[in-house]
């Protein structure tokens, strides 16, 4: 999942299954779900 930190506004990709959700830049623990930022890989033709 892709989140945006509520404090420093950095975009962070986090696997929420792994446990703690925390900004890796500033350590803030309130992250907002980032919409439309899904990272997808599409095979180029
Ligand atoms: Zn942050």
mmCIF file of the protein (N, C-alpha, C, O) and its ligand, coordinates in Angstrom:
data_MODEL
# 
_entry.id   MODEL 
# 
loop_
_entity.id 
_entity.type 
_entity.pdbx_number_of_molecules 
1 polymer     1 
2 non-polymer 1 
# 
_entity_poly.entity_id                      1 
_entity_poly.type                           'polypeptide(L)' 
_entity_poly.nstd_linkage                   no 
_entity_poly.nstd_monomer                   no 
_entity_poly.pdbx_seq_one_letter_code       
;(UNK)(UNK)(UNK)(UNK)(UNK)(UNK)(UNK)(UNK)(UNK)(UNK)(UNK)(UNK)(UNK)(UNK)(UNK)(UNK)
(UNK)(UNK)(UNK)(UNK)(UNK)(UNK)(UNK)(UNK)(UNK)(UNK)(UNK)(UNK)(UNK)(UNK)(UNK)(UNK)
(UNK)(UNK)(UNK)(UNK)(UNK)(UNK)(UNK)(UNK)(UNK)(UNK)(UNK)(UNK)(UNK)
;
_entity_poly.pdbx_seq_one_letter_code_can   XXXXXXXXXXXXXXXXXXXXXXXXXXXXXXXXXXXXXXXXXXXXX 
_entity_poly.pdbx_strand_id                 A 
# 
loop_
_entity_poly_seq.entity_id 
_entity_poly_seq.num 
_entity_poly_seq.mon_id 
_entity_poly_seq.hetero 
1 1  UNK n 
1 2  UNK n 
1 3  UNK n 
1 4  UNK n 
1 5  UNK n 
1 6  UNK n 
1 7  UNK n 
1 8  UNK n 
1 9  UNK n 
1 10 UNK n 
1 11 UNK n 
1 12 UNK n 
1 13 UNK n 
1 14 UNK n 
1 15 UNK n 
1 16 UNK n 
1 17 UNK n 
1 18 UNK n 
1 19 UNK n 
1 20 UNK n 
1 21 UNK n 
1 22 UNK n 
1 23 UNK n 
1 24 UNK n 
1 25 UNK n 
1 26 UNK n 
1 27 UNK n 
1 28 UNK n 
1 29 UNK n 
1 30 UNK n 
1 31 UNK n 
1 32 UNK n 
1 33 UNK n 
1 34 UNK n 
1 35 UNK n 
1 36 UNK n 
1 37 UNK n 
1 38 UNK n 
1 39 UNK n 
1 40 UNK n 
1 41 UNK n 
1 42 UNK n 
1 43 UNK n 
1 44 UNK n 
1 45 UNK n 
# 
loop_
_struct_asym.id 
_struct_asym.entity_id 
A 1 
B 2 
# 
loop_
_chem_comp.id 
_chem_comp.type 
_chem_comp.mon_nstd_flag 
UNK 'L-peptide linking' . 
ZN  non-polymer         . 
# 
_pdbx_entity_nonpoly.entity_id   2 
_pdbx_entity_nonpoly.name        ? 
_pdbx_entity_nonpoly.comp_id     ZN 
# 
_pdbx_nonpoly_scheme.asym_id         B 
_pdbx_nonpoly_scheme.entity_id       2 
_pdbx_nonpoly_scheme.mon_id          ZN 
_pdbx_nonpoly_scheme.ndb_seq_num     1 
_pdbx_nonpoly_scheme.pdb_seq_num     101 
_pdbx_nonpoly_scheme.auth_seq_num    101 
_pdbx_nonpoly_scheme.pdb_mon_id      ZN 
_pdbx_nonpoly_scheme.auth_mon_id     ZN 
_pdbx_nonpoly_scheme.pdb_strand_id   A 
_pdbx_nonpoly_scheme.pdb_ins_code    . 
# 
loop_
_atom_site.group_PDB 
_atom_site.id 
_atom_site.type_symbol 
_atom_site.label_atom_id 
_atom_site.label_alt_id 
_atom_site.label_comp_id 
_atom_site.label_asym_id 
_atom_site.label_entity_id 
_atom_site.label_seq_id 
_atom_site.pdbx_PDB_ins_code 
_atom_site.Cartn_x 
_atom_site.Cartn_y 
_atom_site.Cartn_z 
_atom_site.occupancy 
_atom_site.B_iso_or_equiv 
_atom_site.pdbx_formal_charge 
_atom_site.auth_seq_id 
_atom_site.auth_comp_id 
_atom_site.auth_asym_id 
_atom_site.auth_atom_id 
_atom_site.pdbx_PDB_model_num 
ATOM   1   N  N  . UNK A 1 1  ? 0.842  -1.194 0.000   1.00 0.00 ? 1   UNK A N  1 
ATOM   2   C  CA . UNK A 1 1  ? 0.000  0.000  0.000   1.00 0.00 ? 1   UNK A CA 1 
ATOM   3   C  C  . UNK A 1 1  ? 0.876  1.242  0.000   1.00 0.00 ? 1   UNK A C  1 
ATOM   4   O  O  . UNK A 1 1  ? 1.970  1.255  0.564   1.00 0.00 ? 1   UNK A O  1 
ATOM   5   N  N  . UNK A 1 2  ? 0.372  2.276  -0.641  1.00 0.00 ? 2   UNK A N  1 
ATOM   6   C  CA . UNK A 1 2  ? 1.120  3.524  -0.697  1.00 0.00 ? 2   UNK A CA 1 
ATOM   7   C  C  . UNK A 1 2  ? 0.434  4.540  0.211   1.00 0.00 ? 2   UNK A C  1 
ATOM   8   O  O  . UNK A 1 2  ? -0.773 4.766  0.127   1.00 0.00 ? 2   UNK A O  1 
ATOM   9   N  N  . UNK A 1 3  ? 1.226  5.132  1.062   1.00 0.00 ? 3   UNK A N  1 
ATOM   10  C  CA . UNK A 1 3  ? 0.706  6.119  1.998   1.00 0.00 ? 3   UNK A CA 1 
ATOM   11  C  C  . UNK A 1 3  ? 1.478  7.418  1.879   1.00 0.00 ? 3   UNK A C  1 
ATOM   12  O  O  . UNK A 1 3  ? 2.595  7.459  1.363   1.00 0.00 ? 3   UNK A O  1 
ATOM   13  N  N  . UNK A 1 4  ? 0.845  8.493  2.378   1.00 0.00 ? 4   UNK A N  1 
ATOM   14  C  CA . UNK A 1 4  ? 1.540  9.770  2.464   1.00 0.00 ? 4   UNK A CA 1 
ATOM   15  C  C  . UNK A 1 4  ? 1.586  10.152 3.933   1.00 0.00 ? 4   UNK A C  1 
ATOM   16  O  O  . UNK A 1 4  ? 0.568  10.119 4.624   1.00 0.00 ? 4   UNK A O  1 
ATOM   17  N  N  . UNK A 1 5  ? 2.739  10.507 4.394   1.00 0.00 ? 5   UNK A N  1 
ATOM   18  C  CA . UNK A 1 5  ? 2.904  10.900 5.787   1.00 0.00 ? 5   UNK A CA 1 
ATOM   19  C  C  . UNK A 1 5  ? 2.133  12.190 6.065   1.00 0.00 ? 5   UNK A C  1 
ATOM   20  O  O  . UNK A 1 5  ? 2.202  13.147 5.295   1.00 0.00 ? 5   UNK A O  1 
ATOM   21  N  N  . UNK A 1 6  ? 1.401  12.198 7.174   1.00 0.00 ? 6   UNK A N  1 
ATOM   22  C  CA . UNK A 1 6  ? 0.595  13.367 7.520   1.00 0.00 ? 6   UNK A CA 1 
ATOM   23  C  C  . UNK A 1 6  ? 1.463  14.534 7.972   1.00 0.00 ? 6   UNK A C  1 
ATOM   24  O  O  . UNK A 1 6  ? 1.001  15.675 8.000   1.00 0.00 ? 6   UNK A O  1 
ATOM   25  N  N  . UNK A 1 7  ? 2.680  14.269 8.315   1.00 0.00 ? 7   UNK A N  1 
ATOM   26  C  CA . UNK A 1 7  ? 3.547  15.331 8.820   1.00 0.00 ? 7   UNK A CA 1 
ATOM   27  C  C  . UNK A 1 7  ? 4.489  15.856 7.738   1.00 0.00 ? 7   UNK A C  1 
ATOM   28  O  O  . UNK A 1 7  ? 4.511  17.052 7.444   1.00 0.00 ? 7   UNK A O  1 
ATOM   29  N  N  . UNK A 1 8  ? 5.264  14.948 7.151   1.00 0.00 ? 8   UNK A N  1 
ATOM   30  C  CA . UNK A 1 8  ? 6.306  15.425 6.233   1.00 0.00 ? 8   UNK A CA 1 
ATOM   31  C  C  . UNK A 1 8  ? 5.910  15.282 4.766   1.00 0.00 ? 8   UNK A C  1 
ATOM   32  O  O  . UNK A 1 8  ? 6.647  15.702 3.874   1.00 0.00 ? 8   UNK A O  1 
ATOM   33  N  N  . UNK A 1 9  ? 4.740  14.685 4.523   1.00 0.00 ? 9   UNK A N  1 
ATOM   34  C  CA . UNK A 1 9  ? 4.171  14.608 3.173   1.00 0.00 ? 9   UNK A CA 1 
ATOM   35  C  C  . UNK A 1 9  ? 4.968  13.728 2.206   1.00 0.00 ? 9   UNK A C  1 
ATOM   36  O  O  . UNK A 1 9  ? 4.759  13.779 0.994   1.00 0.00 ? 9   UNK A O  1 
ATOM   37  N  N  . UNK A 1 10 ? 5.850  12.950 2.735   1.00 0.00 ? 10  UNK A N  1 
ATOM   38  C  CA . UNK A 1 10 ? 6.574  12.022 1.886   1.00 0.00 ? 10  UNK A CA 1 
ATOM   39  C  C  . UNK A 1 10 ? 5.675  10.839 1.556   1.00 0.00 ? 10  UNK A C  1 
ATOM   40  O  O  . UNK A 1 10 ? 4.821  10.452 2.353   1.00 0.00 ? 10  UNK A O  1 
ATOM   41  N  N  . UNK A 1 11 ? 5.872  10.282 0.396   1.00 0.00 ? 11  UNK A N  1 
ATOM   42  C  CA . UNK A 1 11 ? 5.112  9.100  0.000   1.00 0.00 ? 11  UNK A CA 1 
ATOM   43  C  C  . UNK A 1 11 ? 5.925  7.861  0.352   1.00 0.00 ? 11  UNK A C  1 
ATOM   44  O  O  . UNK A 1 11 ? 7.109  7.746  0.033   1.00 0.00 ? 11  UNK A O  1 
ATOM   45  N  N  . UNK A 1 12 ? 5.245  6.945  1.018   1.00 0.00 ? 12  UNK A N  1 
ATOM   46  C  CA . UNK A 1 12 ? 5.923  5.756  1.518   1.00 0.00 ? 12  UNK A CA 1 
ATOM   47  C  C  . UNK A 1 12 ? 5.146  4.521  1.095   1.00 0.00 ? 12  UNK A C  1 
ATOM   48  O  O  . UNK A 1 12 ? 3.917  4.489  1.171   1.00 0.00 ? 12  UNK A O  1 
ATOM   49  N  N  . UNK A 1 13 ? 5.861  3.522  0.655   1.00 0.00 ? 13  UNK A N  1 
ATOM   50  C  CA . UNK A 1 13 ? 5.206  2.264  0.331   1.00 0.00 ? 13  UNK A CA 1 
ATOM   51  C  C  . UNK A 1 13 ? 5.414  1.301  1.494   1.00 0.00 ? 13  UNK A C  1 
ATOM   52  O  O  . UNK A 1 13 ? 6.546  1.004  1.878   1.00 0.00 ? 13  UNK A O  1 
ATOM   53  N  N  . UNK A 1 14 ? 4.303  0.819  2.049   1.00 0.00 ? 14  UNK A N  1 
ATOM   54  C  CA . UNK A 1 14 ? 4.387  -0.004 3.255   1.00 0.00 ? 14  UNK A CA 1 
ATOM   55  C  C  . UNK A 1 14 ? 3.583  -1.279 3.075   1.00 0.00 ? 14  UNK A C  1 
ATOM   56  O  O  . UNK A 1 14 ? 2.477  -1.266 2.535   1.00 0.00 ? 14  UNK A O  1 
ATOM   57  N  N  . UNK A 1 15 ? 4.149  -2.361 3.530   1.00 0.00 ? 15  UNK A N  1 
ATOM   58  C  CA . UNK A 1 15 ? 3.414  -3.611 3.601   1.00 0.00 ? 15  UNK A CA 1 
ATOM   59  C  C  . UNK A 1 15 ? 2.784  -3.683 4.984   1.00 0.00 ? 15  UNK A C  1 
ATOM   60  O  O  . UNK A 1 15 ? 3.455  -3.998 5.967   1.00 0.00 ? 15  UNK A O  1 
ATOM   61  N  N  . UNK A 1 16 ? 1.502  -3.390 5.053   1.00 0.00 ? 16  UNK A N  1 
ATOM   62  C  CA . UNK A 1 16 ? 0.829  -3.303 6.347   1.00 0.00 ? 16  UNK A CA 1 
ATOM   63  C  C  . UNK A 1 16 ? 0.739  -4.657 7.037   1.00 0.00 ? 16  UNK A C  1 
ATOM   64  O  O  . UNK A 1 16 ? 0.521  -4.722 8.247   1.00 0.00 ? 16  UNK A O  1 
ATOM   65  N  N  . UNK A 1 17 ? 0.900  -5.713 6.296   1.00 0.00 ? 17  UNK A N  1 
ATOM   66  C  CA . UNK A 1 17 ? 0.857  -7.051 6.889   1.00 0.00 ? 17  UNK A CA 1 
ATOM   67  C  C  . UNK A 1 17 ? 2.052  -7.259 7.809   1.00 0.00 ? 17  UNK A C  1 
ATOM   68  O  O  . UNK A 1 17 ? 2.023  -8.104 8.704   1.00 0.00 ? 17  UNK A O  1 
ATOM   69  N  N  . UNK A 1 18 ? 3.085  -6.490 7.582   1.00 0.00 ? 18  UNK A N  1 
ATOM   70  C  CA . UNK A 1 18 ? 4.343  -6.703 8.295   1.00 0.00 ? 18  UNK A CA 1 
ATOM   71  C  C  . UNK A 1 18 ? 4.317  -6.120 9.703   1.00 0.00 ? 18  UNK A C  1 
ATOM   72  O  O  . UNK A 1 18 ? 5.231  -6.373 10.488  1.00 0.00 ? 18  UNK A O  1 
ATOM   73  N  N  . UNK A 1 19 ? 3.287  -5.347 10.038  1.00 0.00 ? 19  UNK A N  1 
ATOM   74  C  CA . UNK A 1 19 ? 3.232  -4.804 11.389  1.00 0.00 ? 19  UNK A CA 1 
ATOM   75  C  C  . UNK A 1 19 ? 3.146  -3.298 11.420  1.00 0.00 ? 19  UNK A C  1 
ATOM   76  O  O  . UNK A 1 19 ? 2.224  -2.718 10.846  1.00 0.00 ? 19  UNK A O  1 
ATOM   77  N  N  . UNK A 1 20 ? 4.075  -2.664 12.069  1.00 0.00 ? 20  UNK A N  1 
ATOM   78  C  CA . UNK A 1 20 ? 4.017  -1.233 12.328  1.00 0.00 ? 20  UNK A CA 1 
ATOM   79  C  C  . UNK A 1 20 ? 3.923  -0.382 11.081  1.00 0.00 ? 20  UNK A C  1 
ATOM   80  O  O  . UNK A 1 20 ? 4.630  -0.598 10.097  1.00 0.00 ? 20  UNK A O  1 
ATOM   81  N  N  . UNK A 1 21 ? 3.035  0.584  11.149  1.00 0.00 ? 21  UNK A N  1 
ATOM   82  C  CA . UNK A 1 21 ? 2.925  1.551  10.065  1.00 0.00 ? 21  UNK A CA 1 
ATOM   83  C  C  . UNK A 1 21 ? 3.527  2.843  10.566  1.00 0.00 ? 21  UNK A C  1 
ATOM   84  O  O  . UNK A 1 21 ? 3.000  3.480  11.478  1.00 0.00 ? 21  UNK A O  1 
ATOM   85  N  N  . UNK A 1 22 ? 4.635  3.221  9.960   1.00 0.00 ? 22  UNK A N  1 
ATOM   86  C  CA . UNK A 1 22 ? 5.339  4.399  10.444  1.00 0.00 ? 22  UNK A CA 1 
ATOM   87  C  C  . UNK A 1 22 ? 6.106  5.011  9.291   1.00 0.00 ? 22  UNK A C  1 
ATOM   88  O  O  . UNK A 1 22 ? 6.636  4.301  8.437   1.00 0.00 ? 22  UNK A O  1 
ATOM   89  N  N  . UNK A 1 23 ? 6.162  6.312  9.270   1.00 0.00 ? 23  UNK A N  1 
ATOM   90  C  CA . UNK A 1 23 ? 6.913  7.010  8.248   1.00 0.00 ? 23  UNK A CA 1 
ATOM   91  C  C  . UNK A 1 23 ? 8.396  6.698  8.400   1.00 0.00 ? 23  UNK A C  1 
ATOM   92  O  O  . UNK A 1 23 ? 8.968  6.825  9.482   1.00 0.00 ? 23  UNK A O  1 
ATOM   93  N  N  . UNK A 1 24 ? 9.001  6.291  7.299   1.00 0.00 ? 24  UNK A N  1 
ATOM   94  C  CA . UNK A 1 24 ? 10.417 5.942  7.372   1.00 0.00 ? 24  UNK A CA 1 
ATOM   95  C  C  . UNK A 1 24 ? 11.306 7.167  7.282   1.00 0.00 ? 24  UNK A C  1 
ATOM   96  O  O  . UNK A 1 24 ? 12.524 7.068  7.425   1.00 0.00 ? 24  UNK A O  1 
ATOM   97  N  N  . UNK A 1 25 ? 10.700 8.323  7.045   1.00 0.00 ? 25  UNK A N  1 
ATOM   98  C  CA . UNK A 1 25 ? 11.477 9.563  6.946   1.00 0.00 ? 25  UNK A CA 1 
ATOM   99  C  C  . UNK A 1 25 ? 11.545 10.273 8.294   1.00 0.00 ? 25  UNK A C  1 
ATOM   100 O  O  . UNK A 1 25 ? 12.623 10.653 8.751   1.00 0.00 ? 25  UNK A O  1 
ATOM   101 N  N  . UNK A 1 26 ? 10.379 10.449 8.929   1.00 0.00 ? 26  UNK A N  1 
ATOM   102 C  CA . UNK A 1 26 ? 10.349 11.234 10.161  1.00 0.00 ? 26  UNK A CA 1 
ATOM   103 C  C  . UNK A 1 26 ? 9.844  10.445 11.360  1.00 0.00 ? 26  UNK A C  1 
ATOM   104 O  O  . UNK A 1 26 ? 9.894  10.938 12.487  1.00 0.00 ? 26  UNK A O  1 
ATOM   105 N  N  . UNK A 1 27 ? 9.358  9.226  11.133  1.00 0.00 ? 27  UNK A N  1 
ATOM   106 C  CA . UNK A 1 27 ? 8.915  8.402  12.240  1.00 0.00 ? 27  UNK A CA 1 
ATOM   107 C  C  . UNK A 1 27 ? 7.485  8.660  12.680  1.00 0.00 ? 27  UNK A C  1 
ATOM   108 O  O  . UNK A 1 27 ? 7.003  8.047  13.633  1.00 0.00 ? 27  UNK A O  1 
ATOM   109 N  N  . UNK A 1 28 ? 6.808  9.565  11.991  1.00 0.00 ? 28  UNK A N  1 
ATOM   110 C  CA . UNK A 1 28 ? 5.426  9.865  12.323  1.00 0.00 ? 28  UNK A CA 1 
ATOM   111 C  C  . UNK A 1 28 ? 4.563  8.643  12.076  1.00 0.00 ? 28  UNK A C  1 
ATOM   112 O  O  . UNK A 1 28 ? 4.838  7.862  11.165  1.00 0.00 ? 28  UNK A O  1 
ATOM   113 N  N  . UNK A 1 29 ? 3.528  8.470  12.872  1.00 0.00 ? 29  UNK A N  1 
ATOM   114 C  CA . UNK A 1 29 ? 2.744  7.248  12.791  1.00 0.00 ? 29  UNK A CA 1 
ATOM   115 C  C  . UNK A 1 29 ? 1.377  7.459  12.171  1.00 0.00 ? 29  UNK A C  1 
ATOM   116 O  O  . UNK A 1 29 ? 0.589  6.516  12.091  1.00 0.00 ? 29  UNK A O  1 
ATOM   117 N  N  . UNK A 1 30 ? 1.077  8.662  11.735  1.00 0.00 ? 30  UNK A N  1 
ATOM   118 C  CA . UNK A 1 30 ? -0.197 8.897  11.053  1.00 0.00 ? 30  UNK A CA 1 
ATOM   119 C  C  . UNK A 1 30 ? 0.076  9.036  9.568   1.00 0.00 ? 30  UNK A C  1 
ATOM   120 O  O  . UNK A 1 30 ? 0.669  10.012 9.106   1.00 0.00 ? 30  UNK A O  1 
ATOM   121 N  N  . UNK A 1 31 ? -0.377 8.026  8.834   1.00 0.00 ? 31  UNK A N  1 
ATOM   122 C  CA . UNK A 1 31 ? -0.160 8.021  7.395   1.00 0.00 ? 31  UNK A CA 1 
ATOM   123 C  C  . UNK A 1 31 ? -1.500 8.005  6.689   1.00 0.00 ? 31  UNK A C  1 
ATOM   124 O  O  . UNK A 1 31 ? -2.428 7.308  7.099   1.00 0.00 ? 31  UNK A O  1 
ATOM   125 N  N  . UNK A 1 32 ? -1.588 8.770  5.639   1.00 0.00 ? 32  UNK A N  1 
ATOM   126 C  CA . UNK A 1 32 ? -2.820 8.862  4.873   1.00 0.00 ? 32  UNK A CA 1 
ATOM   127 C  C  . UNK A 1 32 ? -2.701 7.998  3.631   1.00 0.00 ? 32  UNK A C  1 
ATOM   128 O  O  . UNK A 1 32 ? -1.673 7.976  2.955   1.00 0.00 ? 32  UNK A O  1 
ATOM   129 N  N  . UNK A 1 33 ? -3.771 7.294  3.354   1.00 0.00 ? 33  UNK A N  1 
ATOM   130 C  CA . UNK A 1 33 ? -3.756 6.484  2.142   1.00 0.00 ? 33  UNK A CA 1 
ATOM   131 C  C  . UNK A 1 33 ? -3.651 7.371  0.915   1.00 0.00 ? 33  UNK A C  1 
ATOM   132 O  O  . UNK A 1 33 ? -4.403 8.331  0.748   1.00 0.00 ? 33  UNK A O  1 
ATOM   133 N  N  . UNK A 1 34 ? -2.721 7.033  0.084   1.00 0.00 ? 34  UNK A N  1 
ATOM   134 C  CA . UNK A 1 34 ? -2.505 7.795  -1.132  1.00 0.00 ? 34  UNK A CA 1 
ATOM   135 C  C  . UNK A 1 34 ? -3.303 7.154  -2.256  1.00 0.00 ? 34  UNK A C  1 
ATOM   136 O  O  . UNK A 1 34 ? -3.110 5.984  -2.584  1.00 0.00 ? 34  UNK A O  1 
ATOM   137 N  N  . UNK A 1 35 ? -4.195 7.931  -2.836  1.00 0.00 ? 35  UNK A N  1 
ATOM   138 C  CA . UNK A 1 35 ? -5.020 7.380  -3.913  1.00 0.00 ? 35  UNK A CA 1 
ATOM   139 C  C  . UNK A 1 35 ? -4.378 7.680  -5.255  1.00 0.00 ? 35  UNK A C  1 
ATOM   140 O  O  . UNK A 1 35 ? -3.756 8.723  -5.457  1.00 0.00 ? 35  UNK A O  1 
ATOM   141 N  N  . UNK A 1 36 ? -4.547 6.748  -6.150  1.00 0.00 ? 36  UNK A N  1 
ATOM   142 C  CA . UNK A 1 36 ? -4.064 6.966  -7.506  1.00 0.00 ? 36  UNK A CA 1 
ATOM   143 C  C  . UNK A 1 36 ? -2.558 6.887  -7.632  1.00 0.00 ? 36  UNK A C  1 
ATOM   144 O  O  . UNK A 1 36 ? -1.983 7.338  -8.622  1.00 0.00 ? 36  UNK A O  1 
ATOM   145 N  N  . UNK A 1 37 ? -1.926 6.316  -6.635  1.00 0.00 ? 37  UNK A N  1 
ATOM   146 C  CA . UNK A 1 37 ? -0.474 6.227  -6.675  1.00 0.00 ? 37  UNK A CA 1 
ATOM   147 C  C  . UNK A 1 37 ? -0.018 4.773  -6.675  1.00 0.00 ? 37  UNK A C  1 
ATOM   148 O  O  . UNK A 1 37 ? 1.126  4.458  -6.347  1.00 0.00 ? 37  UNK A O  1 
ATOM   149 N  N  . UNK A 1 38 ? -0.918 3.924  -7.041  1.00 0.00 ? 38  UNK A N  1 
ATOM   150 C  CA . UNK A 1 38 ? -0.588 2.508  -7.063  1.00 0.00 ? 38  UNK A CA 1 
ATOM   151 C  C  . UNK A 1 38 ? 0.539  2.244  -8.057  1.00 0.00 ? 38  UNK A C  1 
ATOM   152 O  O  . UNK A 1 38 ? 0.511  2.691  -9.204  1.00 0.00 ? 38  UNK A O  1 
ATOM   153 N  N  . UNK A 1 39 ? 1.489  1.532  -7.592  1.00 0.00 ? 39  UNK A N  1 
ATOM   154 C  CA . UNK A 1 39 ? 2.624  1.225  -8.443  1.00 0.00 ? 39  UNK A CA 1 
ATOM   155 C  C  . UNK A 1 39 ? 2.326  -0.057 -9.214  1.00 0.00 ? 39  UNK A C  1 
ATOM   156 O  O  . UNK A 1 39 ? 2.176  -1.136 -8.640  1.00 0.00 ? 39  UNK A O  1 
ATOM   157 N  N  . UNK A 1 40 ? 2.249  0.095  -10.481 1.00 0.00 ? 40  UNK A N  1 
ATOM   158 C  CA . UNK A 1 40 ? 1.969  -1.071 -11.314 1.00 0.00 ? 40  UNK A CA 1 
ATOM   159 C  C  . UNK A 1 40 ? 3.049  -1.211 -12.375 1.00 0.00 ? 40  UNK A C  1 
ATOM   160 O  O  . UNK A 1 40 ? 3.580  -0.236 -12.907 1.00 0.00 ? 40  UNK A O  1 
ATOM   161 N  N  . UNK A 1 41 ? 3.336  -2.432 -12.645 1.00 0.00 ? 41  UNK A N  1 
ATOM   162 C  CA . UNK A 1 41 ? 4.273  -2.685 -13.740 1.00 0.00 ? 41  UNK A CA 1 
ATOM   163 C  C  . UNK A 1 41 ? 3.486  -3.279 -14.896 1.00 0.00 ? 41  UNK A C  1 
ATOM   164 O  O  . UNK A 1 41 ? 2.789  -4.283 -14.749 1.00 0.00 ? 41  UNK A O  1 
ATOM   165 N  N  . UNK A 1 42 ? 3.611  -2.655 -16.015 1.00 0.00 ? 42  UNK A N  1 
ATOM   166 C  CA . UNK A 1 42 ? 2.932  -3.139 -17.211 1.00 0.00 ? 42  UNK A CA 1 
ATOM   167 C  C  . UNK A 1 42 ? 3.989  -3.507 -18.236 1.00 0.00 ? 42  UNK A C  1 
ATOM   168 O  O  . UNK A 1 42 ? 4.907  -2.737 -18.518 1.00 0.00 ? 42  UNK A O  1 
ATOM   169 N  N  . UNK A 1 43 ? 3.841  -4.660 -18.765 1.00 0.00 ? 43  UNK A N  1 
ATOM   170 C  CA . UNK A 1 43 ? 4.799  -5.091 -19.777 1.00 0.00 ? 43  UNK A CA 1 
ATOM   171 C  C  . UNK A 1 43 ? 4.725  -4.192 -21.016 1.00 0.00 ? 43  UNK A C  1 
ATOM   172 O  O  . UNK A 1 43 ? 3.674  -4.041 -21.639 1.00 0.00 ? 43  UNK A O  1 
ATOM   173 N  N  . UNK A 1 44 ? 5.842  -3.621 -21.339 1.00 0.00 ? 44  UNK A N  1 
ATOM   174 C  CA . UNK A 1 44 ? 5.893  -2.760 -22.518 1.00 0.00 ? 44  UNK A CA 1 
ATOM   175 C  C  . UNK A 1 44 ? 5.839  -3.613 -23.784 1.00 0.00 ? 44  UNK A C  1 
ATOM   176 O  O  . UNK A 1 44 ? 6.360  -4.727 -23.841 1.00 0.00 ? 44  UNK A O  1 
ATOM   177 N  N  . UNK A 1 45 ? 5.219  -3.068 -24.744 1.00 0.00 ? 45  UNK A N  1 
ATOM   178 C  CA . UNK A 1 45 ? 5.136  -3.797 -26.017 1.00 0.00 ? 45  UNK A CA 1 
ATOM   179 C  C  . UNK A 1 45 ? 6.468  -3.732 -26.751 1.00 0.00 ? 45  UNK A C  1 
ATOM   180 O  O  . UNK A 1 45 ? 6.599  -4.286 -27.843 1.00 0.00 ? 45  UNK A O  1 
HETATM 181 ZN ZN . ZN  B 2 .  ? 6.994  11.606 7.754   1.00 0.00 ? 101 ZN  A ZN 1 
# 
